[in-house]
Amino acid sequence: MTETPSPILHAARTAARRVERLLIEMLTEKKLGEVAVVVSWGQLEPEKRVIEKDRVVKVGRGQASEIETHT
């Protein structure tokens, strides 16, 4: 009979599956961002952070002008 995994190993595997799900979601939706696991006392918390890019503002010689960005 196989041995039951320790609670720490079980938590790490569960968090890894959730991270994988978040990554697949972001890749299929073509979103820019990051997926991280926040480790705190007694828990692992996967987080998805999506970056919403806005227009770029170029500053030079004391002037600011707006530049359109295309994704």
N, C-alpha and C positions, 0 to 999 in steps of 0.2 A: 504494500500500500504506500502511496506517495505521502510525503510529509506536508503538513499544512504550512504555507508560507507565513513568515513572521508578519505582525501588523505593519511594520515599517516597509517591508518589501511589498506587501499588498497595497499600501497607500501610494508608494512610488509607481507601481504598475498602473493603478487606477488614474493617477495624475497624468501619466504618460499617454494613456488612451484618450483622455480629455484634451490634452495638448494636440495630439494628432488630429482629433476631430476639428479643433479650432483652426489648425493650419490648413486642413483640406477646405474648410469653409472659406477662409480668406483667399486661398489660391483659386478656387472656382469662381469667386466673386471679384477676382482681380483687385483686391484691396491692398493698399500699402499700410504696413504697420508691423507690429511685433506680437509675439506670444511669449509669455514668461510664466514661470511658476514661482509664486511667492511662498517662501518657506517660513513658517512661524511655529511657535510652540504648539505641537500636537496637531498641526494640519498643513496640508499642501493646497494652495489655491491657484489654479490656472487662471490667467488673465489674458484677455485679448485687447490690444490697444490699436485702434484704427487711426491712421493719420489722414486727415482731410487737408489736402493741399489747396491753397488759395492762390490768388494772383501774386506774382513776384513784383516787388518794388525795387527798382534799381536807383541807387543813390550815387551821385557823382558831381563834383564841383558845386556842391551846395544846392543841387536841384534833385527833385524826386520825380520819377516818371513810372507809370504803371505799364507792365509788360504782361500780355496774355500768355498763359501757359497752356499747352495742349497735352493731354494724356492719352 
